[in-house]
């Protein structure tokens, strides 16, 4: 699982595509744009990541005409030093204190060093301080093209009520079938989320997963995060991550999200076959996934309301509403699972099993026979380019 195994270039897709609106970022209006994103903490097993092309959010790290993209504004705060005379005066004059010495300078990434530094990305106000983790800024790019610096929205907010982005080291790992992973240390120390923000694991996730090196990773929970790369306008909202107790990395994007969100192209290693690019998502699937997202949010709100109720009658009413919402959520999730069954030799069998499960769910009024849906066309397909007779 650990260690990238990608085999195709990233420049050919939208994840790392150059920003066509980059020339606008030097204007005053571009620097003043709002980039508010509210991180959503959802319940249980959602696999829905909303990917959008949003220049305003993705340009939130800011730019200036005076500073190059690969330089950073480092703000150093040096606390004042006191001698015994100062302490003596402090006994009588409690307001006697010295202001800290604040210095700012622009440095190259390589000079940031392998330690914690507070950096203000060019164009940021003083309140918008990003914090690196324990790795050199230049170290992220010189070893592997699959280890990238990205911005992740934290729980902290600036004076404009915008979630502050934090710099993270992101590994694109096509060999990771377990799911997206984020270290607990990064979540709690840098992003400043607590365990109360974690979601429940599925039964499959609770079993853990084994990496290609044989190590077993059992996550502490799951969390939904919003992130983006500074050279792209794509914003990945509410992506589900497994929280790992291992702290020697920040975050890992697994194979499922790499393919589903088209972060990398599918490798073409065949001589006589051509893999077509993934098509745009089906509007029907978008409708189903949006319904699941709304119901998950509804269940979360009702659960919080139920936990706060003290009156027995009101608590019973809130429990009934919560039960009904959970039933509708289970129906919506199963319907989406049926839609997402991939074409294959066992397609009909898998659909019939899920359909039987759907009919057994409490609250489902449709008990009649269901026609098999058409296989989804959103997946990559192999096209044989050879002419007949050859």
Beta strands, then each sheet from edge to edge (+ up, - down):
strand 1: 50-53
strand 2: 71-78
strand 3: 101-108
strand 4: 118-120
strand 5: 130-131
strand 6: 147-157
strand 7: 163-172
strand 8: 181-183
strand 9: 209-210
strand 10: 216-217
strand 11: 221-228
strand 12: 234-244
strand 13: 251-253
strand 14: 273-275
strand 15: 382-384
sheet 1: 1+ 12- 8- 13+ 7+ 6- 11+
sheet 2: 3+ 2- 4+ 5-
sheet 3: 9+ 10-
sheet 4: 14+ 15-
end
